[in-house]
Amino acid sequence: SAPRDAKMVLQEWAQARGLERPVYQVVATSGPPHAMTFTVEVNFADQPALSAAAATKRAAEQAAAALMLQQVTGKAHG
């Protein structure tokens, strides 16, 4: 089976506990147009917001979700 992505796992974790869905927001972009870096922040439940940066918005969202999963479950993901 395909590996499950961190965003999906975090959303399912939230749903199982009756919590709101995580909210992702691009908070910064940097670098030249051909090599942009996106910084995405994830807000979730009563947790402090976490952010991650990557070369694509999707990768940054995945990284932020993985950090949040680690924060709420105490386990690394991915």
Backbone as XML, in Angstrom:
<?xml version="1.0"?>
<chain id="A" units="angstrom">
  <residue number="1" name="SER">
    <atom name="N" x="0.837" y="-1.193" z="0.000"/>
    <atom name="CA" x="0.000" y="0.000" z="0.000"/>
    <atom name="C" x="0.878" y="1.250" z="0.000"/>
  </residue>
  <residue number="2" name="ALA">
    <atom name="N" x="0.331" y="2.319" z="-0.494"/>
    <atom name="CA" x="1.087" y="3.570" z="-0.576"/>
    <atom name="C" x="1.304" y="4.143" z="0.819"/>
  </residue>
  <residue number="3" name="PRO">
    <atom name="N" x="2.436" y="4.790" z="1.020"/>
    <atom name="CA" x="2.653" y="5.434" z="2.325"/>
    <atom name="C" x="1.628" y="6.553" z="2.519"/>
  </residue>
  <residue number="4" name="ARG">
    <atom name="N" x="1.136" y="6.686" z="3.728"/>
    <atom name="CA" x="0.148" y="7.720" z="4.007"/>
    <atom name="C" x="0.861" y="9.030" z="4.329"/>
  </residue>
  <residue number="5" name="ASP">
    <atom name="N" x="0.350" y="10.106" z="3.765"/>
    <atom name="CA" x="1.033" y="11.377" z="3.986"/>
    <atom name="C" x="0.651" y="11.982" z="5.334"/>
  </residue>
  <residue number="6" name="ALA">
    <atom name="N" x="1.530" y="12.827" z="5.824"/>
    <atom name="CA" x="1.380" y="13.402" z="7.160"/>
    <atom name="C" x="0.112" y="14.239" z="7.290"/>
  </residue>
  <residue number="7" name="LYS">
    <atom name="N" x="-0.252" y="14.976" z="6.231"/>
    <atom name="CA" x="-1.470" y="15.787" z="6.300"/>
    <atom name="C" x="-2.696" y="14.909" z="6.516"/>
  </residue>
  <residue number="8" name="MET">
    <atom name="N" x="-2.762" y="13.793" z="5.779"/>
    <atom name="CA" x="-3.908" y="12.888" z="5.911"/>
    <atom name="C" x="-3.943" y="12.262" z="7.305"/>
  </residue>
  <residue number="9" name="VAL">
    <atom name="N" x="-2.785" y="11.823" z="7.784"/>
    <atom name="CA" x="-2.723" y="11.202" z="9.111"/>
    <atom name="C" x="-3.150" y="12.200" z="10.187"/>
  </residue>
  <residue number="10" name="LEU">
    <atom name="N" x="-2.669" y="13.444" z="10.084"/>
    <atom name="CA" x="-3.038" y="14.462" z="11.072"/>
    <atom name="C" x="-4.535" y="14.748" z="11.023"/>
  </residue>
  <residue number="11" name="GLN">
    <atom name="N" x="-5.099" y="14.834" z="9.817"/>
    <atom name="CA" x="-6.530" y="15.103" z="9.688"/>
    <atom name="C" x="-7.343" y="13.957" z="10.283"/>
  </residue>
  <residue number="12" name="GLU">
    <atom name="N" x="-6.944" y="12.719" z="10.008"/>
    <atom name="CA" x="-7.664" y="11.570" z="10.559"/>
    <atom name="C" x="-7.529" y="11.519" z="12.081"/>
  </residue>
  <residue number="13" name="TRP">
    <atom name="N" x="-6.352" y="11.870" z="12.595"/>
    <atom name="CA" x="-6.123" y="11.910" z="14.034"/>
    <atom name="C" x="-7.082" y="12.919" z="14.674"/>
  </residue>
  <residue number="14" name="ALA">
    <atom name="N" x="-7.227" y="14.089" z="14.005"/>
    <atom name="CA" x="-8.126" y="15.133" z="14.510"/>
    <atom name="C" x="-9.576" y="14.661" z="14.490"/>
  </residue>
  <residue number="15" name="GLN">
    <atom name="N" x="-9.991" y="14.068" z="13.369"/>
    <atom name="CA" x="-11.384" y="13.615" z="13.237"/>
    <atom name="C" x="-11.718" y="12.565" z="14.288"/>
  </residue>
  <residue number="16" name="ALA">
    <atom name="N" x="-10.778" y="11.674" z="14.561"/>
    <atom name="CA" x="-11.008" y="10.611" z="15.536"/>
    <atom name="C" x="-11.245" y="11.177" z="16.930"/>
  </residue>
  <residue number="17" name="ARG">
    <atom name="N" x="-10.782" y="12.393" z="17.168"/>
    <atom name="CA" x="-10.912" y="13.022" z="18.485"/>
    <atom name="C" x="-11.932" y="14.156" z="18.493"/>
  </residue>
  <residue number="18" name="GLY">
    <atom name="N" x="-12.653" y="14.320" z="17.387"/>
    <atom name="CA" x="-13.676" y="15.356" z="17.314"/>
    <atom name="C" x="-13.109" y="16.762" z="17.276"/>
  </residue>
  <residue number="19" name="LEU">
    <atom name="N" x="-11.891" y="16.910" z="16.750"/>
    <atom name="CA" x="-11.238" y="18.223" z="16.697"/>
    <atom name="C" x="-11.406" y="18.852" z="15.315"/>
  </residue>
  <residue number="20" name="GLU">
    <atom name="N" x="-11.225" y="20.157" z="15.252"/>
    <atom name="CA" x="-11.252" y="20.869" z="13.979"/>
    <atom name="C" x="-10.115" y="20.387" z="13.080"/>
  </residue>
  <residue number="21" name="ARG">
    <atom name="N" x="-10.312" y="20.529" z="11.768"/>
    <atom name="CA" x="-9.245" y="20.168" z="10.831"/>
    <atom name="C" x="-8.072" y="21.135" z="10.974"/>
  </residue>
  <residue number="22" name="PRO">
    <atom name="N" x="-6.853" y="20.651" z="10.748"/>
    <atom name="CA" x="-5.689" y="21.551" z="10.744"/>
    <atom name="C" x="-5.836" y="22.598" z="9.633"/>
  </residue>
  <residue number="23" name="VAL">
    <atom name="N" x="-5.314" y="23.779" z="9.876"/>
    <atom name="CA" x="-5.357" y="24.862" z="8.889"/>
    <atom name="C" x="-3.926" y="25.197" z="8.484"/>
  </residue>
  <residue number="24" name="TYR">
    <atom name="N" x="-3.681" y="25.174" z="7.166"/>
    <atom name="CA" x="-2.345" y="25.451" z="6.623"/>
    <atom name="C" x="-2.360" y="26.801" z="5.934"/>
  </residue>
  <residue number="25" name="GLN">
    <atom name="N" x="-1.290" y="27.574" z="6.154"/>
    <atom name="CA" x="-1.206" y="28.898" z="5.555"/>
    <atom name="C" x="0.238" y="29.180" z="5.159"/>
  </residue>
  <residue number="26" name="VAL">
    <atom name="N" x="0.433" y="29.644" z="3.922"/>
    <atom name="CA" x="1.767" y="30.068" z="3.504"/>
    <atom name="C" x="2.048" y="31.399" z="4.205"/>
  </residue>
  <residue number="27" name="VAL">
    <atom name="N" x="3.100" y="31.432" z="5.018"/>
    <atom name="CA" x="3.404" y="32.645" z="5.773"/>
    <atom name="C" x="4.584" y="33.402" z="5.196"/>
  </residue>
  <residue number="28" name="ALA">
    <atom name="N" x="5.343" y="32.748" z="4.289"/>
    <atom name="CA" x="6.477" y="33.430" z="3.666"/>
    <atom name="C" x="6.909" y="32.687" z="2.410"/>
  </residue>
  <residue number="29" name="THR">
    <atom name="N" x="7.424" y="33.455" z="1.467"/>
    <atom name="CA" x="8.102" y="32.864" z="0.315"/>
    <atom name="C" x="9.402" y="33.624" z="0.148"/>
  </residue>
  <residue number="30" name="SER">
    <atom name="N" x="10.415" y="32.919" z="-0.304"/>
    <atom name="CA" x="11.699" y="33.577" z="-0.503"/>
    <atom name="C" x="12.429" y="32.915" z="-1.650"/>
  </residue>
  <residue number="31" name="GLY">
    <atom name="N" x="13.494" y="33.571" z="-2.096"/>
    <atom name="CA" x="14.303" y="33.013" z="-3.160"/>
    <atom name="C" x="13.863" y="33.490" z="-4.529"/>
  </residue>
  <residue number="32" name="PRO">
    <atom name="N" x="14.682" y="33.200" z="-5.527"/>
    <atom name="CA" x="14.362" y="33.602" z="-6.906"/>
    <atom name="C" x="13.212" y="32.764" z="-7.454"/>
  </residue>
  <residue number="33" name="PRO">
    <atom name="N" x="12.517" y="33.257" z="-8.476"/>
    <atom name="CA" x="11.349" y="32.550" z="-9.017"/>
    <atom name="C" x="11.611" y="31.094" z="-9.408"/>
  </residue>
  <residue number="34" name="HIS">
    <atom name="N" x="12.800" y="30.781" z="-9.851"/>
    <atom name="CA" x="13.100" y="29.410" z="-10.279"/>
    <atom name="C" x="13.512" y="28.506" z="-9.112"/>
  </residue>
  <residue number="35" name="ALA">
    <atom name="N" x="13.657" y="29.077" z="-7.922"/>
    <atom name="CA" x="14.073" y="28.277" z="-6.767"/>
    <atom name="C" x="13.430" y="28.824" z="-5.494"/>
  </residue>
  <residue number="36" name="MET">
    <atom name="N" x="12.110" y="28.919" z="-5.519"/>
    <atom name="CA" x="11.385" y="29.480" z="-4.389"/>
    <atom name="C" x="11.436" y="28.551" z="-3.175"/>
  </residue>
  <residue number="37" name="THR">
    <atom name="N" x="11.349" y="29.148" z="-1.998"/>
    <atom name="CA" x="11.164" y="28.405" z="-0.762"/>
    <atom name="C" x="9.867" y="28.899" z="-0.133"/>
  </residue>
  <residue number="38" name="PHE">
    <atom name="N" x="8.982" y="27.966" z="0.197"/>
    <atom name="CA" x="7.702" y="28.288" z="0.810"/>
    <atom name="C" x="7.759" y="27.926" z="2.290"/>
  </residue>
  <residue number="39" name="THR">
    <atom name="N" x="7.312" y="28.842" z="3.131"/>
    <atom name="CA" x="7.188" y="28.548" z="4.553"/>
    <atom name="C" x="5.704" y="28.468" z="4.875"/>
  </residue>
  <residue number="40" name="VAL">
    <atom name="N" x="5.288" y="27.306" z="5.384"/>
    <atom name="CA" x="3.884" y="27.057" z="5.697"/>
    <atom name="C" x="3.735" y="26.864" z="7.198"/>
  </residue>
  <residue number="41" name="GLU">
    <atom name="N" x="2.697" y="27.484" z="7.751"/>
    <atom name="CA" x="2.381" y="27.344" z="9.165"/>
    <atom name="C" x="1.124" y="26.494" z="9.297"/>
  </residue>
  <residue number="42" name="VAL">
    <atom name="N" x="1.118" y="25.602" z="10.282"/>
    <atom name="CA" x="-0.074" y="24.805" z="10.563"/>
    <atom name="C" x="-0.610" y="25.193" z="11.935"/>
  </residue>
  <residue number="43" name="ASN">
    <atom name="N" x="-1.912" y="25.474" z="11.967"/>
    <atom name="CA" x="-2.618" y="25.766" z="13.213"/>
    <atom name="C" x="-3.564" y="24.615" z="13.474"/>
  </residue>
  <residue number="44" name="PHE">
    <atom name="N" x="-3.533" y="24.102" z="14.697"/>
    <atom name="CA" x="-4.308" y="22.915" z="14.994"/>
    <atom name="C" x="-4.677" y="22.861" z="16.468"/>
  </residue>
  <residue number="45" name="ALA">
    <atom name="N" x="-5.980" y="22.679" z="16.719"/>
    <atom name="CA" x="-6.495" y="22.512" z="18.073"/>
    <atom name="C" x="-5.926" y="23.603" z="18.985"/>
  </residue>
  <residue number="46" name="ASP">
    <atom name="N" x="-5.479" y="23.217" z="20.176"/>
    <atom name="CA" x="-4.946" y="24.200" z="21.118"/>
    <atom name="C" x="-3.428" y="24.185" z="21.120"/>
  </residue>
  <residue number="47" name="GLN">
    <atom name="N" x="-2.847" y="23.624" z="20.059"/>
    <atom name="CA" x="-1.389" y="23.509" z="19.975"/>
    <atom name="C" x="-0.770" y="24.820" z="19.489"/>
  </residue>
  <residue number="48" name="PRO">
    <atom name="N" x="0.461" y="25.106" z="19.904"/>
    <atom name="CA" x="1.167" y="26.245" z="19.317"/>
    <atom name="C" x="1.375" y="25.991" z="17.830"/>
  </residue>
  <residue number="49" name="ALA">
    <atom name="N" x="1.243" y="27.036" z="17.027"/>
    <atom name="CA" x="1.442" y="26.896" z="15.579"/>
    <atom name="C" x="2.879" y="26.457" z="15.301"/>
  </residue>
  <residue number="50" name="LEU">
    <atom name="N" x="3.021" y="25.639" z="14.269"/>
    <atom name="CA" x="4.343" y="25.189" z="13.840"/>
    <atom name="C" x="4.504" y="25.520" z="12.376"/>
  </residue>
  <residue number="51" name="SER">
    <atom name="N" x="5.748" y="25.739" z="11.942"/>
    <atom name="CA" x="5.970" y="26.029" z="10.528"/>
    <atom name="C" x="7.145" y="25.224" z="10.005"/>
  </residue>
  <residue number="52" name="ALA">
    <atom name="N" x="7.128" y="25.052" z="8.676"/>
    <atom name="CA" x="8.199" y="24.333" z="7.994"/>
    <atom name="C" x="8.386" y="24.962" z="6.627"/>
  </residue>
  <residue number="53" name="ALA">
    <atom name="N" x="9.582" y="24.836" z="6.086"/>
    <atom name="CA" x="9.896" y="25.405" z="4.777"/>
    <atom name="C" x="10.348" y="24.308" z="3.823"/>
  </residue>
  <residue number="54" name="ALA">
    <atom name="N" x="9.982" y="24.479" z="2.540"/>
    <atom name="CA" x="10.389" y="23.524" z="1.516"/>
    <atom name="C" x="10.294" y="24.191" z="0.148"/>
  </residue>
  <residue number="55" name="ALA">
    <atom name="N" x="10.745" y="23.471" z="-0.871"/>
    <atom name="CA" x="10.787" y="24.013" z="-2.230"/>
    <atom name="C" x="9.412" y="24.096" z="-2.888"/>
  </residue>
  <residue number="56" name="THR">
    <atom name="N" x="8.424" y="23.371" z="-2.355"/>
    <atom name="CA" x="7.060" y="23.472" z="-2.862"/>
    <atom name="C" x="6.110" y="23.684" z="-1.704"/>
  </residue>
  <residue number="57" name="LYS">
    <atom name="N" x="4.947" y="24.258" z="-2.012"/>
    <atom name="CA" x="3.940" y="24.480" z="-0.979"/>
    <atom name="C" x="3.509" y="23.138" z="-0.385"/>
  </residue>
  <residue number="58" name="ARG">
    <atom name="N" x="3.295" y="22.141" z="-1.247"/>
    <atom name="CA" x="2.851" y="20.827" z="-0.769"/>
    <atom name="C" x="3.890" y="20.202" z="0.167"/>
  </residue>
  <residue number="59" name="ALA">
    <atom name="N" x="5.153" y="20.274" z="-0.198"/>
    <atom name="CA" x="6.200" y="19.690" z="0.642"/>
    <atom name="C" x="6.281" y="20.421" z="1.985"/>
  </residue>
  <residue number="60" name="ALA">
    <atom name="N" x="6.104" y="21.731" z="1.963"/>
    <atom name="CA" x="6.140" y="22.502" z="3.207"/>
    <atom name="C" x="4.947" y="22.152" z="4.087"/>
  </residue>
  <residue number="61" name="GLU">
    <atom name="N" x="3.763" y="21.961" z="3.475"/>
    <atom name="CA" x="2.587" y="21.549" z="4.243"/>
    <atom name="C" x="2.806" y="20.180" z="4.875"/>
  </residue>
  <residue number="62" name="GLN">
    <atom name="N" x="3.380" y="19.246" z="4.102"/>
    <atom name="CA" x="3.653" y="17.904" z="4.618"/>
    <atom name="C" x="4.629" y="17.965" z="5.796"/>
  </residue>
  <residue number="63" name="ALA">
    <atom name="N" x="5.676" y="18.779" z="5.645"/>
    <atom name="CA" x="6.676" y="18.894" z="6.708"/>
    <atom name="C" x="6.064" y="19.502" z="7.972"/>
  </residue>
  <residue number="64" name="ALA">
    <atom name="N" x="5.221" y="20.525" z="7.785"/>
    <atom name="CA" x="4.569" y="21.155" z="8.936"/>
    <atom name="C" x="3.618" y="20.163" z="9.615"/>
  </residue>
  <residue number="65" name="ALA">
    <atom name="N" x="2.885" y="19.398" z="8.807"/>
    <atom name="CA" x="1.969" y="18.400" z="9.363"/>
    <atom name="C" x="2.741" y="17.340" z="10.144"/>
  </residue>
  <residue number="66" name="ALA">
    <atom name="N" x="3.884" y="16.910" z="9.614"/>
    <atom name="CA" x="4.696" y="15.904" z="10.303"/>
    <atom name="C" x="5.188" y="16.437" z="11.648"/>
  </residue>
  <residue number="67" name="LEU">
    <atom name="N" x="5.582" y="17.706" z="11.677"/>
    <atom name="CA" x="6.013" y="18.318" z="12.938"/>
    <atom name="C" x="4.860" y="18.359" z="13.939"/>
  </residue>
  <residue number="68" name="MET">
    <atom name="N" x="3.665" y="18.736" z="13.450"/>
    <atom name="CA" x="2.504" y="18.813" z="14.342"/>
    <atom name="C" x="2.136" y="17.420" z="14.850"/>
  </residue>
  <residue number="69" name="LEU">
    <atom name="N" x="2.179" y="16.430" z="13.974"/>
    <atom name="CA" x="1.900" y="15.050" z="14.402"/>
    <atom name="C" x="2.855" y="14.636" z="15.505"/>
  </residue>
  <residue number="70" name="GLN">
    <atom name="N" x="4.124" y="14.961" z="15.312"/>
    <atom name="CA" x="5.128" y="14.612" z="16.317"/>
    <atom name="C" x="4.812" y="15.317" z="17.632"/>
  </residue>
  <residue number="71" name="GLN">
    <atom name="N" x="4.362" y="16.577" z="17.542"/>
    <atom name="CA" x="4.050" y="17.344" z="18.750"/>
    <atom name="C" x="2.854" y="16.754" z="19.486"/>
  </residue>
  <residue number="72" name="VAL">
    <atom name="N" x="1.798" y="16.375" z="18.744"/>
    <atom name="CA" x="0.575" y="15.918" z="19.421"/>
    <atom name="C" x="0.622" y="14.437" z="19.823"/>
  </residue>
  <residue number="73" name="THR">
    <atom name="N" x="1.423" y="13.633" z="19.123"/>
    <atom name="CA" x="1.445" y="12.208" z="19.427"/>
    <atom name="C" x="2.728" y="11.769" z="20.134"/>
  </residue>
  <residue number="74" name="GLY">
    <atom name="N" x="3.755" y="12.636" z="20.053"/>
    <atom name="CA" x="5.040" y="12.261" z="20.638"/>
    <atom name="C" x="5.831" y="11.285" z="19.792"/>
  </residue>
  <residue number="75" name="LYS">
    <atom name="N" x="5.357" y="11.033" z="18.545"/>
    <atom name="CA" x="6.042" y="10.108" z="17.657"/>
    <atom name="C" x="6.382" y="10.781" z="16.340"/>
  </residue>
  <residue number="76" name="ALA">
    <atom name="N" x="7.512" y="10.425" z="15.776"/>
    <atom name="CA" x="7.911" y="10.948" z="14.470"/>
    <atom name="C" x="7.065" y="10.286" z="13.391"/>
  </residue>
  <residue number="77" name="HIS">
    <atom name="N" x="6.789" y="11.006" z="12.314"/>
    <atom name="CA" x="6.047" y="10.455" z="11.191"/>
    <atom name="C" x="6.836" y="10.654" z="9.914"/>
  </residue>
  <residue number="78" name="GLY">
    <atom name="N" x="6.824" y="9.654" z="9.047"/>
    <atom name="CA" x="7.446" y="9.784" z="7.734"/>
    <atom name="C" x="8.793" y="9.339" z="7.773"/>
  </residue>
</chain>
